Amino acid sequence: MAFKHKHLLGIQDLTSSEITTILDTAESFYEISTREVKKVPTLRGKTIINLFFEPSTRTRSSFELAAKRLSADIVNFNLKTSSAVKGETFKDTILNLEAMNPDAIIIRHSCSGAVLYASTFSRSNIINAGDGSHEHPTQALLDAFTIRQEKKNFKGLKIVIVGDILHSRVARSNIFLLRKMGAKVTLVGPPALLPLEFRKFGVETDFNLDRAVERADVIMMLRIQLERQEKNFFPSVREYRNLYSLTAQRFRRAKKNAIIMHPGPINRGVEISTDMADCAKSVILKQVENGIAVRMAVLYLLLGGKEREAID
Amino acid sequence: MKLLIKNGRVVDPSSGTDKKLDVLIDKGKIIDIKPKISAGGTKSIDASGWVVAPGFIDMHVHLREPGQEDKETIVTGARAAARGGFTSIACMPNTHPVNDNRGVTEYILSEAKKNAAVNVFPIASITKEEKGEELTDMADLIDAGAVAFSDDGMPVQNSQVMRRALEYSKILDTVIIDHCEDKNLSADGVMHEGYYSYLFGLRGIPASSEETIVSRDIILAQKADAAIHIAHLSVKGAIALIKEAKKRKVKVTAEVTPHHLFLTDSLIESYDTNLKMNPPLRSKEDTRALQQAVTDGTIDVFATDHAPHTIDEKDVEFDLAPFGINGLETVVPLLLDKLVNKKIIPISRFVEMISTNPALILRLENKGKICAGADADLTLLNLNKKIIVDVNSFKSKSRNNPFQGWELKGAPEMTIVGGKIAYSSSSLKSV
């Protein structure tokens, strides 16, 4: 089955069968990273640009390794200044990079919608590596890959997502994906970070983590940005920890086979205690590992499509 | 020089007129209105099939001059106004420098007098540099020609300052126009707060940011017995407050823009920066409530909040684009199509809201009416004319208008300012 999209802008644009295609493709790439020689020639001759307007270690290096393991050439740009600071506009940056004839541009940007905006004037394949509070599709896909590894099936699975839902692109992409795949999502957080209108996404909400944990097959903790405290989204780290941190005591209420996820980077002792982050039920590092296979799949499906059709 | 407008349907809400009459103009004034005035060699315009209305007044325009002439100038803004059917515009003081002193007011008026196609009425700022701290010399500004006061865009947050402004405005028989927004509640928001802001991951401007300040202003205006005009009303909750205040005879009036009537927050799915303005596009429920408030009389005025920006300023990420859209050349066709031709309001109510009421609120004595002695400012409309909005045809310097490509029925055919034709469409019927 050919993958019809030119870009990967968000999970919202994908059908459940397209998501399954990505996950199945990732499955077939997973093993490459465990080989002695971690490289296949699939995307040889392709040029990819990693264009990051926000700091990132995990996502940027994950895309970079994914591209390299497929033999694509990849160039990294880490731009601290966006067009908010005087200088070149985002549009001009992209148009200039595009003059160098890349095949794909992977973009992370602090403004929601910036990646969609780029796709309106760019001729490259655009891949969203996180836009503002909007979407982070490859994170949701690698989360789904990990959940499928652990739980086999999404149907009826109960997923609890905890923390700063309002500002989280990871939460949004996960909500969209998990709903499409038939899982049941409950969001948990304090009211300022979890407006009730989120129920219109087809999810449940709860302000009480102790109660929500009991139902969960998967507990997904989100990083809490400490600067949110300055704007009174919650009163203090102490209060946040007391109410919304995943601790051993809370996790004891969960089902026996519940797993713990976190997109990283984790604030140890804030949204998750160290013993929980490192326990046998935690799949946090598996998520990171799976990120490479999922991003290889995305790059392959977007960039390698034509040759593949010819072979089929 | 005399000018006779023949066979038009004269709609003048101030006198309750709605019938076929001829209008005779001389020396910038209307001198006679009656059926069949004989022309005797005067220049005449055949307005048969057209509506002849008192000249439209847009009381909420940003002309950007002095200081931001790359976006708009007094001349280009006035030309856009004439094409849009307006004979008078009132311009907001957030220029560079701010219109907070006699010098700026006089500059605007002298530029307008020399070169503008329509009447320009400066609105001065309430506080110096729109900082919300010290009141401007309001009496001096009125003497220089200011018609109202507003810190539009940088609304007065300190309630004590607003109270003093209202108290002082009372002795000058002028009006305070407020852009009602609690800047702490709207913070760094870029669109209406609600389901769609959560869906698009954009920071929200809550309805409460408008509602709280509308409520404050009503309370302060009532206490001061002063006139307050609420600019670009956008949320349902604020309508209820105004409706209730009007019942209690508080001197409150309100305006609405076409974009708040006809566009909703869900459209921002495209992240099109031409959908970014402040107040933001609200929910469907709000637009329905606003339309209802137009029909039931709670809202008094149609205004554009014409806010021109350059193409470059708008061709950026949604978060980074400036607030505001261009509106002078689309407002009349939009309202005629969506409200008058769809029979939501009669033509007389439309004219009342875009001419009669703005003239009353701004105390423009000889405007907003068609009677002997009134200024010869007239807008001639063709309710059946079909247009397609094309931003590239704008007389305005800017193109930041979200109605591009809309097909609309009803448009101005001619704008007459002080007895002279300021704009005429190509289908001019001169006899």
Interface residues (C-beta under 8 A of the other chain):
Chain A: S82 S83 A84 T89 F90 K91 H109 S110 C111 S112 G113 A114 L116 Y117 D131 G132 S133 H134 E135 L166 R169 R172 P195 E197 F198 K200 F201 K231
Chain B: A187 G194 Y195 Y198 L199 F200 G201 L202 R203 S270 Y271 D312 D315 V316 E317 F318 D319 L320
